[in-house]
Structures are given as C-alpha cells and as structure tokens.
Amino acid sequence: MTGIWDGLYGPVEVRRVQPYEANKQYVCPGCGRDIPVGMGHYVCVPSEATDLRRHWHYACWDRRVPNAPG
Ligand SMILES: [Zn+2]
C-alpha cells in the first residue's frame, strides 16, 4: 500500500524549517505531538498534492525515511 509519504501524490519535497522560522505550532503526524514555536523541524510536501503538506519533527521523519535529507 502506498501512502502519501511514500509517493502516492508524487515525490515528497522535504524542507528544513529553522527555529527562527517556526512561528506557529503544528502537530507532527509521525507521533501526534506538538511541534512548539521556535523548534526547527521539516515541512514535507507531496509534489502533486501540496495542500497535504505536513510538519514533522526531524526525528520522526528520519525514522520514517532513513535517507531523508539533513
Ligand atoms: Zn513527531
């Protein structure tokens, strides 16, 4: 089964959000917990469904995709 983080909506673009850029709180889909304001994290965007972008903790994404950038 292909999920949205496994290419269902095309390759996932992963970008780093620096701590100073993190001015909003998000919920990480990897662990279901908050990413507080001021914490660096990843924003992961399916290239064919950019409205499904989600913010992930570094550790949660790296655990999911061992070869993720960063
Ligand atoms: Zn997480």
N, CA, C, O and the ligand as a Tripos MOL2 file, in Angstrom:
@<TRIPOS>MOLECULE
protein
  281   279    71     0     0
PROTEIN
NO_CHARGES

@<TRIPOS>ATOM
      1 N           0.8400   -1.2000    0.0000 N.3       1 MET1
      2 CA          0.0000    0.0000    0.0000 C.3       1 MET1
      3 C           0.8750    1.2500    0.0000 C.2       1 MET1
      4 O           1.8450    1.3480    0.7510 O.2       1 MET1
      5 N           0.5150    2.1930   -0.8500 N.am      2 THR2
      6 CA          1.3010    3.4210   -0.9690 C.3       2 THR2
      7 C           0.6010    4.5510   -0.2360 C.2       2 THR2
      8 O          -0.5480    4.8790   -0.5340 O.2       2 THR2
      9 N           1.2870    5.1360    0.7090 N.am      3 GLY3
     10 CA          0.7440    6.2620    1.4440 C.3       3 GLY3
     11 C           1.2090    7.5750    0.8540 C.2       3 GLY3
     12 O           2.0280    7.6070   -0.0640 O.2       3 GLY3
     13 N           0.6720    8.6650    1.3990 N.am      4 ILE4
     14 CA          1.0430    9.9620    0.8180 C.3       4 ILE4
     15 C           2.5160   10.2690    1.0350 C.2       4 ILE4
     16 O           3.0900   11.0550    0.2810 O.2       4 ILE4
     17 N           3.1500    9.6700    2.0480 N.am      5 TRP5
     18 CA          4.5760    9.9090    2.2990 C.3       5 TRP5
     19 C           5.4420    8.8900    1.5800 C.2       5 TRP5
     20 O           6.6640    8.8970    1.7310 O.2       5 TRP5
     21 N           4.8280    8.0210    0.8060 N.am      6 ASP6
     22 CA          5.5730    7.0100    0.0560 C.3       6 ASP6
     23 C           5.3910    7.1890   -1.4440 C.2       6 ASP6
     24 O           5.6620    6.2680   -2.2150 O.2       6 ASP6
     25 N           4.9380    8.3550   -1.8650 N.am      7 GLY7
     26 CA          4.8680    8.6380   -3.2800 C.3       7 GLY7
     27 C           3.4780    8.5640   -3.8930 C.2       7 GLY7
     28 O           3.3460    8.6530   -5.1130 O.2       7 GLY7
     29 N           2.4460    8.4040   -3.0880 N.am      8 LEU8
     30 CA          1.0830    8.3470   -3.6250 C.3       8 LEU8
     31 C           0.7640    9.5910   -4.4480 C.2       8 LEU8
     32 O           0.1340    9.5030   -5.5020 O.2       8 LEU8
     33 N           1.2050   10.7570   -3.9570 N.am      9 TYR9
     34 CA          0.9890   12.0010   -4.6810 C.3       9 TYR9
     35 C           2.3080   12.5700   -5.1990 C.2       9 TYR9
     36 O           2.5470   13.7750   -5.1320 O.2       9 TYR9
     37 N           3.1500   11.6920   -5.7100 N.am     10 GLY10
     38 CA          4.4180   12.1190   -6.2690 C.3      10 GLY10
     39 C           5.4920   12.2030   -5.1970 C.2      10 GLY10
     40 O           5.2210   12.0160   -4.0110 O.2      10 GLY10
     41 N           6.7100   12.4850   -5.6310 N.am     11 PRO11
     42 CA          7.8260   12.5900   -4.6830 C.3      11 PRO11
     43 C           7.5400   13.6520   -3.6200 C.2      11 PRO11
     44 O           6.9480   14.6930   -3.9030 O.2      11 PRO11
     45 N           7.9660   13.3700   -2.4160 N.am     12 VAL12
     46 CA          7.7410   14.3000   -1.3150 C.3      12 VAL12
     47 C           8.9340   15.2300   -1.1840 C.2      12 VAL12
     48 O          10.0730   14.7900   -1.0240 O.2      12 VAL12
     49 N           8.6530   16.5200   -1.2560 N.am     13 GLU13
     50 CA          9.6990   17.5160   -1.0630 C.3      13 GLU13
     51 C           9.8440   17.7820    0.4270 C.2      13 GLU13
     52 O           8.8690   18.0940    1.1110 O.2      13 GLU13
     53 N          11.0570   17.6570    0.9170 N.am     14 VAL14
     54 CA         11.3170   17.8610    2.3450 C.3      14 VAL14
     55 C          12.1760   19.0970    2.5180 C.2      14 VAL14
     56 O          13.2800   19.1810    1.9790 O.2      14 VAL14
     57 N          11.6640   20.0560    3.2720 N.am     15 ARG15
     58 CA         12.4160   21.2730    3.5200 C.3      15 ARG15
     59 C          12.6110   21.4650    5.0090 C.2      15 ARG15
     60 O          11.7610   21.0850    5.8150 O.2      15 ARG15
     61 N          13.7280   22.0510    5.3650 N.am     16 ARG16
     62 CA         14.0540   22.3230    6.7430 C.3      16 ARG16
     63 C          13.4740   23.6660    7.1550 C.2      16 ARG16
     64 O          13.6650   24.6620    6.4570 O.2      16 ARG16
     65 N          12.7820   23.7040    8.2590 N.am     17 VAL17
     66 CA         12.3120   24.9630    8.8360 C.3      17 VAL17
     67 C          13.2200   25.2740   10.0180 C.2      17 VAL17
     68 O          13.3010   24.5080   10.9790 O.2      17 VAL17
     69 N          13.9050   26.4190    9.9280 N.am     18 GLN18
     70 CA         14.8270   26.8010   11.0020 C.3      18 GLN18
     71 C          14.0380   27.2820   12.2230 C.2      18 GLN18
     72 O          12.8980   27.7310   12.1010 O.2      18 GLN18
     73 N          14.6590   27.1820   13.3950 N.am     19 PRO19
     74 CA         13.9510   27.6070   14.6170 C.3      19 PRO19
     75 C          13.3630   29.0160   14.5200 C.2      19 PRO19
     76 O          12.2490   29.2650   14.9810 O.2      19 PRO19
     77 N          14.1270   29.9380   13.9140 N.am     20 TYR20
     78 CA         13.6100   31.3160   13.8310 C.3      20 TYR20
     79 C          12.4510   31.4530   12.8560 C.2      20 TYR20
     80 O          11.7170   32.4410   12.8920 O.2      20 TYR20
     81 N          12.2840   30.4510   11.9760 N.am     21 GLU21
     82 CA         11.1690   30.4780   11.0280 C.3      21 GLU21
     83 C           9.9190   29.8010   11.5930 C.2      21 GLU21
     84 O           8.8300   29.9460   11.0380 O.2      21 GLU21
     85 N          10.0740   29.0710   12.6840 N.am     22 ALA22
     86 CA          8.9740   28.2890   13.2430 C.3      22 ALA22
     87 C           8.1650   29.1820   14.1830 C.2      22 ALA22
     88 O           8.3670   29.1730   15.3970 O.2      22 ALA22
     89 N           7.2540   29.9450   13.6040 N.am     23 ASN23
     90 CA          6.4940   30.8920   14.4250 C.3      23 ASN23
     91 C           5.0370   30.4640   14.5990 C.2      23 ASN23
     92 O           4.1750   31.2760   14.9340 O.2      23 ASN23
     93 N           4.7800   29.1920   14.3690 N.am     24 LYS24
     94 CA          3.4400   28.6460   14.5420 C.3      24 LYS24
     95 C           3.5640   27.2430   15.1040 C.2      24 LYS24
     96 O           4.5390   26.5430   14.8300 O.2      24 LYS24
     97 N           2.5810   26.8310   15.8860 N.am     25 GLN25
     98 CA          2.6190   25.4790   16.4340 C.3      25 GLN25
     99 C           1.9400   24.5070   15.4760 C.2      25 GLN25
    100 O           0.9000   24.8150   14.8950 O.2      25 GLN25
    101 N           2.5380   23.3360   15.3190 N.am     26 TYR26
    102 CA          1.9910   22.3110   14.4310 C.3      26 TYR26
    103 C           1.8800   20.9970   15.1870 C.2      26 TYR26
    104 O           2.4570   20.8390   16.2630 O.2      26 TYR26
    105 N           1.1370   20.0590   14.6190 N.am     27 VAL27
    106 CA          1.0790   18.7030   15.1570 C.3      27 VAL27
    107 C           1.7910   17.7760   14.1780 C.2      27 VAL27
    108 O           1.4630   17.7400   12.9920 O.2      27 VAL27
    109 N           2.7480   17.0420   14.6750 N.am     28 CYS28
    110 CA          3.5270   16.1160   13.8620 C.3      28 CYS28
    111 C           2.7210   14.8390   13.6230 C.2      28 CYS28
    112 O           2.2740   14.2000   14.5750 O.2      28 CYS28
    113 N           2.5350   14.4630   12.3440 N.am     29 PRO29
    114 CA          1.7580   13.2470   12.0660 C.3      29 PRO29
    115 C           2.5110   11.9650   12.4380 C.2      29 PRO29
    116 O           1.9120   10.8940   12.5390 O.2      29 PRO29
    117 N           3.8160   12.0810   12.6390 N.am     30 GLY30
    118 CA          4.5980   10.9030   12.9790 C.3      30 GLY30
    119 C           4.3310   10.4140   14.3860 C.2      30 GLY30
    120 O           4.2880    9.2090   14.6350 O.2      30 GLY30
    121 N           4.1520   11.3450   15.3040 N.am     31 CYS31
    122 CA          3.9930   10.9710   16.7090 C.3      31 CYS31
    123 C           2.7190   11.5500   17.3160 C.2      31 CYS31
    124 O           2.3420   11.1860   18.4300 O.2      31 CYS31
    125 N           2.0460   12.4570   16.5840 N.am     32 GLY32
    126 CA          0.8070   13.0350   17.0910 C.3      32 GLY32
    127 C           1.0080   14.1060   18.1520 C.2      32 GLY32
    128 O           0.0460   14.5690   18.7630 O.2      32 GLY32
    129 N           2.2610   14.5000   18.3710 N.am     33 ARG33
    130 CA          2.5410   15.5160   19.3960 C.3      33 ARG33
    131 C           2.8580   16.8580   18.7640 C.2      33 ARG33
    132 O           3.0940   16.9540   17.5590 O.2      33 ARG33
    133 N           2.8580   17.8830   19.5850 N.am     34 ASP34
    134 CA          3.0760   19.2360   19.1020 C.3      34 ASP34
    135 C           4.5270   19.4680   18.6620 C.2      34 ASP34
    136 O           5.4650   18.8800   19.1990 O.2      34 ASP34
    137 N           4.6700   20.3300   17.6850 N.am     35 ILE35
    138 CA          5.9570   20.9410   17.3690 C.3      35 ILE35
    139 C           5.8300   22.3840   17.8430 C.2      35 ILE35
    140 O           5.1590   23.1850   17.1910 O.2      35 ILE35
    141 N           6.4530   22.7300   18.9490 N.am     36 PRO36
    142 CA          6.2370   24.0610   19.5140 C.3      36 PRO36
    143 C           6.8790   25.1580   18.6670 C.2      36 PRO36
    144 O           7.7720   24.9010   17.8590 O.2      36 PRO36
    145 N           6.4090   26.3680   18.8680 N.am     37 VAL37
    146 CA          7.0140   27.5390   18.2470 C.3      37 VAL37
    147 C           8.4920   27.5950   18.6230 C.2      37 VAL37
    148 O           8.8560   27.3920   19.7810 O.2      37 VAL37
    149 N           9.3330   27.8700   17.6380 N.am     38 GLY38
    150 CA         10.7530   28.0240   17.9060 C.3      38 GLY38
    151 C          11.5540   26.7460   17.7900 C.2      38 GLY38
    152 O          12.7640   26.7600   18.0170 O.2      38 GLY38
    153 N          10.9070   25.6260   17.4400 N.am     39 MET39
    154 CA         11.6240   24.3670   17.2690 C.3      39 MET39
    155 C          11.8240   24.1040   15.7740 C.2      39 MET39
    156 O          10.8540   24.0920   15.0160 O.2      39 MET39
    157 N          13.0590   23.8970   15.3480 N.am     40 GLY40
    158 CA         13.3340   23.5410   13.9700 C.3      40 GLY40
    159 C          12.6900   22.2020   13.6410 C.2      40 GLY40
    160 O          12.6280   21.3120   14.4890 O.2      40 GLY40
    161 N          12.2120   22.0620   12.4160 N.am     41 HIS41
    162 CA         11.5420   20.8230   12.0050 C.3      41 HIS41
    163 C          11.5490   20.7370   10.4840 C.2      41 HIS41
    164 O          12.1140   21.6010    9.8140 O.2      41 HIS41
    165 N          10.9220   19.6970    9.9380 N.am     42 TYR42
    166 CA         10.7780   19.5720    8.4970 C.3      42 TYR42
    167 C           9.3630   19.9240    8.0880 C.2      42 TYR42
    168 O           8.4120   19.6840    8.8310 O.2      42 TYR42
    169 N           9.2290   20.5040    6.8850 N.am     43 VAL43
    170 CA          7.9290   20.5630    6.2440 C.3      43 VAL43
    171 C           8.0120   19.6560    5.0250 C.2      43 VAL43
    172 O           8.9180   19.7830    4.2010 O.2      43 VAL43
    173 N           7.0590   18.7420    4.9200 N.am     44 CYS44
    174 CA          7.0940   17.7010    3.9010 C.3      44 CYS44
    175 C           5.8880   17.8730    2.9820 C.2      44 CYS44
    176 O           4.7420   17.8450    3.4320 O.2      44 CYS44
    177 N           6.1600   18.0520    1.6800 N.am     45 VAL45
    178 CA          5.1250   18.4410    0.7330 C.3      45 VAL45
    179 C           5.0520   17.4330   -0.4150 C.2      45 VAL45
    180 O           5.9900   17.3410   -1.2070 O.2      45 VAL45
    181 N           3.9520   16.6710   -0.5190 N.am     46 PRO46
    182 CA          3.7830   15.8130   -1.7040 C.3      46 PRO46
    183 C           3.6890   16.6920   -2.9500 C.2      46 PRO46
    184 O           2.8720   17.6110   -2.9990 O.2      46 PRO46
    185 N           4.5160   16.4170   -3.9540 N.am     47 SER47
    186 CA          4.6510   17.3480   -5.0830 C.3      47 SER47
    187 C           3.3610   17.4810   -5.8930 C.2      47 SER47
    188 O           3.1590   18.4930   -6.5640 O.2      47 SER47
    189 N           2.4860   16.4750   -5.8410 N.am     48 GLU48
    190 CA          1.2330   16.5540   -6.6040 C.3      48 GLU48
    191 C           0.0280   16.8820   -5.7330 C.2      48 GLU48
    192 O          -1.1050   16.8930   -6.2130 O.2      48 GLU48
    193 N           0.2700   17.1480   -4.4570 N.am     49 ALA49
    194 CA         -0.8330   17.4870   -3.5510 C.3      49 ALA49
    195 C          -0.2850   18.3820   -2.4540 C.2      49 ALA49
    196 O          -0.2060   17.9980   -1.2880 O.2      49 ALA49
    197 N           0.0950   19.6010   -2.8660 N.am     50 THR50
    198 CA          0.8080   20.4740   -1.9360 C.3      50 THR50
    199 C          -0.0570   20.9100   -0.7530 C.2      50 THR50
    200 O           0.4670   21.3410    0.2740 O.2      50 THR50
    201 N          -1.3790   20.7980   -0.8950 N.am     51 ASP51
    202 CA         -2.2410   21.1530    0.2380 C.3      51 ASP51
    203 C          -2.1780   20.1130    1.3440 C.2      51 ASP51
    204 O          -2.6900   20.3380    2.4410 O.2      51 ASP51
    205 N          -1.5510   18.9720    1.0630 N.am     52 LEU52
    206 CA         -1.4170   17.9340    2.0880 C.3      52 LEU52
    207 C          -0.1000   18.0480    2.8460 C.2      52 LEU52
    208 O           0.2930   17.1200    3.5520 O.2      52 LEU52
    209 N           0.5770   19.1730    2.7040 N.am     53 ARG53
    210 CA          1.8430   19.3630    3.4070 C.3      53 ARG53
    211 C           1.6440   19.2050    4.9120 C.2      53 ARG53
    212 O           0.6160   19.5870    5.4730 O.2      53 ARG53
    213 N           2.6450   18.6400    5.5300 N.am     54 ARG54
    214 CA          2.6210   18.4400    6.9700 C.3      54 ARG54
    215 C           3.9810   18.7800    7.5600 C.2      54 ARG54
    216 O           5.0080   18.7100    6.8840 O.2      54 ARG54
    217 N           3.9630   19.1520    8.8390 N.am     55 HIS55
    218 CA          5.1940   19.4800    9.5480 C.3      55 HIS55
    219 C           5.5610   18.3070   10.4530 C.2      55 HIS55
    220 O           4.7300   17.7980   11.2050 O.2      55 HIS55
    221 N           6.8060   17.8960   10.3640 N.am     56 TRP56
    222 CA          7.2920   16.7160   11.0920 C.3      56 TRP56
    223 C           8.4720   17.1080   11.9710 C.2      56 TRP56
    224 O           9.2650   17.9760   11.6080 O.2      56 TRP56
    225 N           8.5840   16.4610   13.1380 N.am     57 HIS57
    226 CA          9.8360   16.5290   13.8870 C.3      57 HIS57
    227 C          10.9570   15.9180   13.0330 C.2      57 HIS57
    228 O          10.7160   14.9860   12.2660 O.2      57 HIS57
    229 N          12.1690   16.4390   13.1680 N.am     58 TYR58
    230 CA         13.2960   15.8320   12.4560 C.3      58 TYR58
    231 C          13.3570   14.3350   12.7340 C.2      58 TYR58
    232 O          13.4630   13.5280   11.8110 O.2      58 TYR58
    233 N          13.2920   13.9770   13.9900 N.am     59 ALA59
    234 CA         13.5000   12.5850   14.3710 C.3      59 ALA59
    235 C          12.4000   11.6780   13.8210 C.2      59 ALA59
    236 O          12.6650   10.5520   13.4000 O.2      59 ALA59
    237 N          11.1610   12.1820   13.8280 N.am     60 CYS60
    238 CA         10.0460   11.3570   13.3570 C.3      60 CYS60
    239 C          10.1720   11.0800   11.8640 C.2      60 CYS60
    240 O           9.9530    9.9540   11.4170 O.2      60 CYS60
    241 N          10.5270   12.1110   11.0900 N.am     61 TRP61
    242 CA         10.6830   11.9050    9.6440 C.3      61 TRP61
    243 C          11.8920   11.0210    9.3510 C.2      61 TRP61
    244 O          11.8150   10.1130    8.5250 O.2      61 TRP61
    245 N          12.9930   11.2840   10.0200 N.am     62 ASP62
    246 CA         14.1990   10.4950    9.7660 C.3      62 ASP62
    247 C          13.9910    9.0280   10.1280 C.2      62 ASP62
    248 O          14.5790    8.1420    9.5060 O.2      62 ASP62
    249 N          13.1680    8.7740   11.1180 N.am     63 ARG63
    250 CA         12.8720    7.4050   11.4740 C.3      63 ARG63
    251 C          12.0310    6.7370   10.3870 C.2      63 ARG63
    252 O          12.1880    5.5510   10.0980 O.2      63 ARG63
    253 N          11.1300    7.5320    9.7880 N.am     64 ARG64
    254 CA         10.2840    7.0130    8.7160 C.3      64 ARG64
    255 C          11.0670    6.7460    7.4400 C.2      64 ARG64
    256 O          10.9090    5.7030    6.8070 O.2      64 ARG64
    257 N          11.9220    7.7100    7.0670 N.am     65 VAL65
    258 CA         12.6520    7.6370    5.8110 C.3      65 VAL65
    259 C          14.1430    7.7530    6.1230 C.2      65 VAL65
    260 O          14.6540    8.8610    6.2830 O.2      65 VAL65
    261 N          14.8380    6.6330    6.2100 N.am     66 PRO66
    262 CA         16.2370    6.6590    6.6520 C.3      66 PRO66
    263 C          17.1260    7.5640    5.8200 C.2      66 PRO66
    264 O          18.1020    8.0980    6.3470 O.2      66 PRO66
    265 N          16.8310    7.7600    4.5450 N.am     67 ASN67
    266 CA         17.7060    8.5410    3.6840 C.3      67 ASN67
    267 C          17.2090    9.9770    3.4700 C.2      67 ASN67
    268 O          17.6220   10.6420    2.5210 O.2      67 ASN67
    269 N          16.3410   10.4430    4.3370 N.am     68 ALA68
    270 CA         15.8280   11.8070    4.1960 C.3      68 ALA68
    271 C          16.9740   12.8000    4.2710 C.2      68 ALA68
    272 O          17.9460   12.5770    4.9920 O.2      68 ALA68
    273 N          16.8670   13.8820    3.5410 N.am     69 PRO69
    274 CA         17.9340   14.8940    3.5800 C.3      69 PRO69
    275 C          18.1150   15.4860    4.9700 C.2      69 PRO69
    276 O          17.1640   15.5740    5.7470 O.2      69 PRO69
    277 N          19.3110   15.8820    5.2690 N.am     70 GLY70
    278 CA         19.5810   16.5010    6.5620 C.3      70 GLY70
    279 C          20.1120   15.4790    7.5300 C.2      70 GLY70
    280 O          20.4000   15.8090    8.6810 O.2      70 GLY70
    281 ZN          6.9280   13.8040   15.8370 Zn       71 ZN71
@<TRIPOS>BOND
     1     1     2 1
     2     2     3 1
     3     3     4 2
     4     3     5 am
     5     5     6 1
     6     6     7 1
     7     7     8 2
     8     7     9 am
     9     9    10 1
    10    10    11 1
    11    11    12 2
    12    11    13 am
    13    13    14 1
    14    14    15 1
    15    15    16 2
    16    15    17 am
    17    17    18 1
    18    18    19 1
    19    19    20 2
    20    19    21 am
    21    21    22 1
    22    22    23 1
    23    23    24 2
    24    23    25 am
    25    25    26 1
    26    26    27 1
    27    27    28 2
    28    27    29 am
    29    29    30 1
    30    30    31 1
    31    31    32 2
    32    31    33 am
    33    33    34 1
    34    34    35 1
    35    35    36 2
    36    35    37 am
    37    37    38 1
    38    38    39 1
    39    39    40 2
    40    39    41 am
    41    41    42 1
    42    42    43 1
    43    43    44 2
    44    43    45 am
    45    45    46 1
    46    46    47 1
    47    47    48 2
    48    47    49 am
    49    49    50 1
    50    50    51 1
    51    51    52 2
    52    51    53 am
    53    53    54 1
    54    54    55 1
    55    55    56 2
    56    55    57 am
    57    57    58 1
    58    58    59 1
    59    59    60 2
    60    59    61 am
    61    61    62 1
    62    62    63 1
    63    63    64 2
    64    63    65 am
    65    65    66 1
    66    66    67 1
    67    67    68 2
    68    67    69 am
    69    69    70 1
    70    70    71 1
    71    71    72 2
    72    71    73 am
    73    73    74 1
    74    74    75 1
    75    75    76 2
    76    75    77 am
    77    77    78 1
    78    78    79 1
    79    79    80 2
    80    79    81 am
    81    81    82 1
    82    82    83 1
    83    83    84 2
    84    83    85 am
    85    85    86 1
    86    86    87 1
    87    87    88 2
    88    87    89 am
    89    89    90 1
    90    90    91 1
    91    91    92 2
    92    91    93 am
    93    93    94 1
    94    94    95 1
    95    95    96 2
    96    95    97 am
    97    97    98 1
    98    98    99 1
    99    99   100 2
   100    99   101 am
   101   101   102 1
   102   102   103 1
   103   103   104 2
   104   103   105 am
   105   105   106 1
   106   106   107 1
   107   107   108 2
   108   107   109 am
   109   109   110 1
   110   110   111 1
   111   111   112 2
   112   111   113 am
   113   113   114 1
   114   114   115 1
   115   115   116 2
   116   115   117 am
   117   117   118 1
   118   118   119 1
   119   119   120 2
   120   119   121 am
   121   121   122 1
   122   122   123 1
   123   123   124 2
   124   123   125 am
   125   125   126 1
   126   126   127 1
   127   127   128 2
   128   127   129 am
   129   129   130 1
   130   130   131 1
   131   131   132 2
   132   131   133 am
   133   133   134 1
   134   134   135 1
   135   135   136 2
   136   135   137 am
   137   137   138 1
   138   138   139 1
   139   139   140 2
   140   139   141 am
   141   141   142 1
   142   142   143 1
   143   143   144 2
   144   143   145 am
   145   145   146 1
   146   146   147 1
   147   147   148 2
   148   147   149 am
   149   149   150 1
   150   150   151 1
   151   151   152 2
   152   151   153 am
   153   153   154 1
   154   154   155 1
   155   155   156 2
   156   155   157 am
   157   157   158 1
   158   158   159 1
   159   159   160 2
   160   159   161 am
   161   161   162 1
   162   162   163 1
   163   163   164 2
   164   163   165 am
   165   165   166 1
   166   166   167 1
   167   167   168 2
   168   167   169 am
   169   169   170 1
   170   170   171 1
   171   171   172 2
   172   171   173 am
   173   173   174 1
   174   174   175 1
   175   175   176 2
   176   175   177 am
   177   177   178 1
   178   178   179 1
   179   179   180 2
   180   179   181 am
   181   181   182 1
   182   182   183 1
   183   183   184 2
   184   183   185 am
   185   185   186 1
   186   186   187 1
   187   187   188 2
   188   187   189 am
   189   189   190 1
   190   190   191 1
   191   191   192 2
   192   191   193 am
   193   193   194 1
   194   194   195 1
   195   195   196 2
   196   195   197 am
   197   197   198 1
   198   198   199 1
   199   199   200 2
   200   199   201 am
   201   201   202 1
   202   202   203 1
   203   203   204 2
   204   203   205 am
   205   205   206 1
   206   206   207 1
   207   207   208 2
   208   207   209 am
   209   209   210 1
   210   210   211 1
   211   211   212 2
   212   211   213 am
   213   213   214 1
   214   214   215 1
   215   215   216 2
   216   215   217 am
   217   217   218 1
   218   218   219 1
   219   219   220 2
   220   219   221 am
   221   221   222 1
   222   222   223 1
   223   223   224 2
   224   223   225 am
   225   225   226 1
   226   226   227 1
   227   227   228 2
   228   227   229 am
   229   229   230 1
   230   230   231 1
   231   231   232 2
   232   231   233 am
   233   233   234 1
   234   234   235 1
   235   235   236 2
   236   235   237 am
   237   237   238 1
   238   238   239 1
   239   239   240 2
   240   239   241 am
   241   241   242 1
   242   242   243 1
   243   243   244 2
   244   243   245 am
   245   245   246 1
   246   246   247 1
   247   247   248 2
   248   247   249 am
   249   249   250 1
   250   250   251 1
   251   251   252 2
   252   251   253 am
   253   253   254 1
   254   254   255 1
   255   255   256 2
   256   255   257 am
   257   257   258 1
   258   258   259 1
   259   259   260 2
   260   259   261 am
   261   261   262 1
   262   262   263 1
   263   263   264 2
   264   263   265 am
   265   265   266 1
   266   266   267 1
   267   267   268 2
   268   267   269 am
   269   269   270 1
   270   270   271 1
   271   271   272 2
   272   271   273 am
   273   273   274 1
   274   274   275 1
   275   275   276 2
   276   275   277 am
   277   277   278 1
   278   278   279 1
   279   279   280 2
@<TRIPOS>SUBSTRUCTURE
     1 MET1         2 RESIDUE 1 A MET
     2 THR2         6 RESIDUE 1 A THR
     3 GLY3        10 RESIDUE 1 A GLY
     4 ILE4        14 RESIDUE 1 A ILE
     5 TRP5        18 RESIDUE 1 A TRP
     6 ASP6        22 RESIDUE 1 A ASP
     7 GLY7        26 RESIDUE 1 A GLY
     8 LEU8        30 RESIDUE 1 A LEU
     9 TYR9        34 RESIDUE 1 A TYR
    10 GLY10       38 RESIDUE 1 A GLY
    11 PRO11       42 RESIDUE 1 A PRO
    12 VAL12       46 RESIDUE 1 A VAL
    13 GLU13       50 RESIDUE 1 A GLU
    14 VAL14       54 RESIDUE 1 A VAL
    15 ARG15       58 RESIDUE 1 A ARG
    16 ARG16       62 RESIDUE 1 A ARG
    17 VAL17       66 RESIDUE 1 A VAL
    18 GLN18       70 RESIDUE 1 A GLN
    19 PRO19       74 RESIDUE 1 A PRO
    20 TYR20       78 RESIDUE 1 A TYR
    21 GLU21       82 RESIDUE 1 A GLU
    22 ALA22       86 RESIDUE 1 A ALA
    23 ASN23       90 RESIDUE 1 A ASN
    24 LYS24       94 RESIDUE 1 A LYS
    25 GLN25       98 RESIDUE 1 A GLN
    26 TYR26      102 RESIDUE 1 A TYR
    27 VAL27      106 RESIDUE 1 A VAL
    28 CYS28      110 RESIDUE 1 A CYS
    29 PRO29      114 RESIDUE 1 A PRO
    30 GLY30      118 RESIDUE 1 A GLY
    31 CYS31      122 RESIDUE 1 A CYS
    32 GLY32      126 RESIDUE 1 A GLY
    33 ARG33      130 RESIDUE 1 A ARG
    34 ASP34      134 RESIDUE 1 A ASP
    35 ILE35      138 RESIDUE 1 A ILE
    36 PRO36      142 RESIDUE 1 A PRO
    37 VAL37      146 RESIDUE 1 A VAL
    38 GLY38      150 RESIDUE 1 A GLY
    39 MET39      154 RESIDUE 1 A MET
    40 GLY40      158 RESIDUE 1 A GLY
    41 HIS41      162 RESIDUE 1 A HIS
    42 TYR42      166 RESIDUE 1 A TYR
    43 VAL43      170 RESIDUE 1 A VAL
    44 CYS44      174 RESIDUE 1 A CYS
    45 VAL45      178 RESIDUE 1 A VAL
    46 PRO46      182 RESIDUE 1 A PRO
    47 SER47      186 RESIDUE 1 A SER
    48 GLU48      190 RESIDUE 1 A GLU
    49 ALA49      194 RESIDUE 1 A ALA
    50 THR50      198 RESIDUE 1 A THR
    51 ASP51      202 RESIDUE 1 A ASP
    52 LEU52      206 RESIDUE 1 A LEU
    53 ARG53      210 RESIDUE 1 A ARG
    54 ARG54      214 RESIDUE 1 A ARG
    55 HIS55      218 RESIDUE 1 A HIS
    56 TRP56      222 RESIDUE 1 A TRP
    57 HIS57      226 RESIDUE 1 A HIS
    58 TYR58      230 RESIDUE 1 A TYR
    59 ALA59      234 RESIDUE 1 A ALA
    60 CYS60      238 RESIDUE 1 A CYS
    61 TRP61      242 RESIDUE 1 A TRP
    62 ASP62      246 RESIDUE 1 A ASP
    63 ARG63      250 RESIDUE 1 A ARG
    64 ARG64      254 RESIDUE 1 A ARG
    65 VAL65      258 RESIDUE 1 A VAL
    66 PRO66      262 RESIDUE 1 A PRO
    67 ASN67      266 RESIDUE 1 A ASN
    68 ALA68      270 RESIDUE 1 A ALA
    69 PRO69      274 RESIDUE 1 A PRO
    70 GLY70      278 RESIDUE 1 A GLY
    71 ZN71       281 GROUP 0 **** ****
